Amino acid sequence: MGVAAGPIRVVVAKPGLDGHDRGAKVIARALRDAGMEVIYTGLHQTPEQIVDTAIQEDADAIGLSILSGAHNTLFAAVIELLKERDAEDILVFGGGIIPEADIAPLKEKGVAEIFTPGATTQSIVDWVRANVRQPAGA
């Protein structure tokens, strides 16, 4: 996306079979209240649906919320689909119940940041502001 004009656009998504979306809605609201445009996809989204939405909505970032334990598979699928569709400029971050041991491997696959329980909404807003739409090497 580079240096697009207007507010940062973030797709907040709940991939897989996880049916608990309170955290995703809290994050979506915090990002919205911080002046970002937020597209919340709802529950039970496939990686394909999430990537399609992000591309169609010209999103700058995708925020995934996963509590089901399927984070390794679902994050990897979203990253791979973005690569296949030449949309690697869409930053992927996420949060949920993700073991500390899984965070480094997820980042190696291309996930920009992981927020675990206890992360404040302000820290997430600050991170998105600091990391989305940054030119390469900035």
C-alpha positions in Angstrom: 0.0 0.0 0.0 2.9 2.4 0.6 1.8 5.9 1.5 -1.9 5.8 0.7 -4.0 8.7 1.7 -6.8 8.5 4.2 -7.2 6.5 7.3 -5.5 3.1 7.9 -7.9 0.3 6.8 -7.8 -2.9 8.9 -9.8 -6.1 8.3 -10.4 -7.8 11.7 -11.2 -11.5 11.2 -12.1 -14.6 13.2 -10.8 -17.5 11.1 -11.8 -21.1 11.6 -14.3 -22.7 14.0 -13.6 -20.4 17.0 -16.9 -18.9 18.1 -15.7 -16.4 20.7 -15.4 -13.0 19.2 -15.5 -10.6 22.1 -11.8 -9.8 21.9 -12.0 -9.2 18.1 -14.9 -6.8 18.6 -13.0 -4.9 21.4 -10.0 -4.6 19.1 -12.1 -3.5 16.1 -13.8 -0.8 18.2 -10.5 0.4 19.6 -9.0 0.7 16.1 -12.2 2.4 14.9 -12.1 4.9 17.9 -8.5 5.6 17.0 -9.6 6.9 13.6 -9.0 3.8 11.5 -11.5 2.2 9.1 -12.3 -1.3 10.3 -14.0 -4.1 8.4 -15.1 -6.8 10.8 -15.7 -10.1 8.9 -17.6 -12.0 11.6 -17.2 -15.5 12.8 -16.1 -18.7 11.1 -14.2 -17.1 8.2 -11.9 -19.2 5.9 -8.5 -17.8 5.0 -9.7 -17.4 1.5 -12.7 -15.2 2.6 -10.4 -13.1 4.8 -7.9 -12.5 2.0 -10.7 -11.8 -0.5 -12.2 -9.2 1.9 -8.8 -7.6 2.5 -8.1 -7.2 -1.2 -11.6 -6.1 -2.1 -11.6 -3.5 0.7 -8.1 -2.3 -0.2 -7.0 -3.0 3.4 -3.6 -2.0 4.8 -3.6 -4.8 7.4 -5.4 -7.9 8.6 -5.8 -8.5 12.3 -6.6 -12.2 13.1 -8.1 -13.3 16.4 -7.6 -17.0 17.2 -8.5 -18.8 20.4 -9.0 -22.3 18.9 -5.4 -23.5 18.8 -5.3 -23.5 15.0 -3.1 -20.4 14.8 -0.2 -22.1 13.1 -2.3 -23.4 10.3 -4.6 -20.4 9.8 -2.0 -17.7 10.0 0.2 -19.6 7.5 -2.8 -20.0 5.1 -3.6 -16.3 5.2 0.1 -15.4 4.6 0.4 -17.9 1.7 -2.8 -16.7 0.1 -1.6 -13.1 0.3 1.6 -14.1 -1.5 -0.3 -16.1 -4.2 -2.4 -13.0 -4.9 0.4 -10.5 -5.0 -0.9 -8.8 -1.9 2.1 -9.2 0.4 1.9 -5.5 1.2 -1.1 -6.2 3.4 0.4 -6.5 6.9 -0.8 -9.5 9.1 -1.0 -9.3 12.8 -2.9 -11.2 15.4 -3.7 -12.2 18.9 -5.4 -14.7 21.1 -4.4 -17.7 23.0 -1.1 -18.4 21.3 1.7 -20.1 23.2 5.0 -18.2 23.6 6.8 -21.0 21.8 4.7 -20.5 18.7 5.3 -16.7 18.3 8.8 -16.8 16.8 7.8 -19.4 14.2 4.7 -17.4 13.2 6.8 -14.3 12.8 9.3 -16.2 10.6 6.4 -17.2 8.4 5.5 -13.5 7.9 3.2 -12.5 10.8 4.2 -9.0 11.7 3.1 -9.1 15.4 1.3 -11.3 17.9 -0.6 -9.9 20.9 -1.3 -12.3 23.7 -3.9 -12.0 26.6 -3.1 -8.9 28.6 -2.1 -6.7 25.7 -3.8 -3.3 26.0 -5.9 -1.9 23.3 -3.7 1.2 23.3 -0.6 -0.9 22.7 -2.3 -2.5 19.7 -3.5 0.8 18.3 0.0 2.3 18.8 1.6 -0.7 17.1 -0.7 -0.5 14.1 0.0 3.3 13.8 3.7 2.7 14.0 3.9 -0.3 11.6 1.2 0.0 8.9 2.1 2.0 5.7 5.7 2.3 6.6 8.0 2.6 3.5 10.5 -0.2 3.2 13.5 0.4 5.3 11.8 3.0 7.5 
